[in-house]
Amino acid sequence: MTYTPILQYLLLALLAVVTIFNFYALTIGKKKRNRAKANYQQTLRSLEQKAFELMQQHKLEFDIKQGYINDLNDGILLTFDTKKRMVAVVLKDAEYLFGYDEFISCNQYYETLENNKISNITVEIETKDSIISLLFGSKAWKPKSYLGKFLLSDSKEFCTLLERYCLGKEASSSSADQ
């Protein structure tokens, strides 16, 4: 019977340690999430400012905007002027502007490493004049990890949006889902 009180104290101590660890993880995790959210919003705000300047310069009106962030915390802003049928891709140090009729294709690429991780997640936009390559993920990620799924999903969504607006593939993709 002497083991029972000792075991109870050990379990109580273990429970206290787990509780303290969970509380610590919760508070630190919340701070990190808030910091990441603020960084994301600041990054997209600066890209939206660049898009606004581009819009004024070319007399466009971007009525659809979608922001993305890669694993290096660099932003990518995809914008559409649906009336004049123009697309702008705005990065921190570059802007790409092309018409719907200039768009040819958009493809997602990534490397699979020996340890079944994925790396170098990129999107290539092919237009009549050029090929635009955008980096979504540079580090090695497990494809089933949260960030791996997130980066693959974002890069796929990017191409889907381009195809939907530039090629009018909305009807065919929604009927395929049903």
Secondary structure, 3 states (H helix, E strand, C coil): CCHHHHHHHHHHHHHHHHHHHHHHHHHHHHHHHHHHHHHHHHHHHHHHHHHHHHHHHHCCCCCEEEEEECCCCCEEEEEEECCCCEEEEEECCCEEEEEHHHEEEEEEEEEECCCCCEEEEEEEEEECCCEEEEEEECCCECCCCHHHHHHHHHHHHHHHHHHHHHHCCHHHHHHHHC
